[in-house]
Amino acid sequence: MSHSEQPGPADLVVSDRFYLRVLDRFADDEDIAFLALGLRLMAQRAPAVGGSSSEPIGIHVHELDYLPTDHQPEAAALALMEWFGAEFDVEVPQVGIAFDRASGYTVEWPDGH
């Protein structure tokens, strides 16, 4: 992942400060929706990221790397949240994760998402 400024027409604006650009050609709508959720959750906690600039900050996802047999799109949001926290020195909110053999992982998102 990387970040830059100036959103393009295909970018997804997730807040007044951040937009998402997914460059992975294999990412599907569900992957993109969860990436946007992860960015939205972090943007709520980071209103001052980027200083006083009025330009939005773009988060560019170059590639989602996972084993296809173990893929759960929720993991994209969790990975983006961890990256954002490390990149911008912002606390990552607690996320509840449970595993059930029959249904796999379930995620309890913060703030009722």
N, C-alpha and C positions, 0 to 999 in steps of 0.2 A: 504494500500500500504506500501511497505517497499523497502529498497534498499540494495544491496550487490555488491560484485565483482565476476568476473569469469563467463562469459557467457557460456551457454551450447549449444548443437547442435540445440535445438528447440527454442532458443531465437532469437529475432528479433533485429538486430543491426540497430539503427536509426541514429547514428552519431559516430564519432571517440571516443567520451567520454561516450556514453550511449547506453545501450541495454534494451530491454523490455522482461519480462517474464510474461505471462498471465497464472495464475494458476486456474482461474475460468473455470470449465469444461463446463459451459453453454455459455461462451463468443463465439460469432460467428466471422466469418471473418470480417464483417463490424465493429463490436465492436473493434476488434484488430486493424483494419486499423485506426480508429479514436483515439484509445489510442496512436498508433504510431505517428499520426499527432500531438497530444497534446505534446508528449515528444519531437518531432522534433522541434516544435515551441519554447519550453522552452530551449532546448539544444543550440539553436542559441543565446540565451540571457545569457547563463551561461557557457562560455568557461572555466572559472577558477574554477568551482565547482569541489571539490575533490582534490584541491591543485595540486602539481606537479607530482602526481602519474601517471604512464603511464597505469595503470590498468583501464579498463572501469568500469563504475558504472552501476549496474543492477537495474532497477526499476521493482519490482515484484508486480503485481496486483493479490491479493488473491481472491477478490470477487467484482463483480459488483452488487450493490444493488439498485433495482428500481422496480416500479410497472409495470408489463408487459403491462398493458393497456395504460400506458403513455410513453413507451420506445421510445426514439429517440437516436440512437447510437452516435450522435454528442455530447451528454451530457458526454460520457466517456472521450472525449478529454478535455472538459471544466473542469471536475472534476480532471483529471490528472494535468492539468495546475495549478489549484488552490493548489492542494497538493504539487506539485513541488515548487511553489512559497513560500509556508509556510515552507516546509522542508529545502530548501536551501537558504532562504532569498533572493529570486530573484523576481524582479518586473514582474507581470503577464501582458502581453500585452492586450490592449483593444480589445474586441471581440464584433462585432455588432450582436445583436439578435433581431429579429422581430417576431411577432405572427400574423397569419392570421387564422381565424376560418376554412377556407376551406382547407388550406394546412399545418397547424400547425406552428411549429417554423422553421425559417430559420436563418442560422448563416453566418455572413460575417467574414471570418478568416483574421487575420493580414497577411501582407506580401504576399498577393495574393494567398494564399493556398486554 
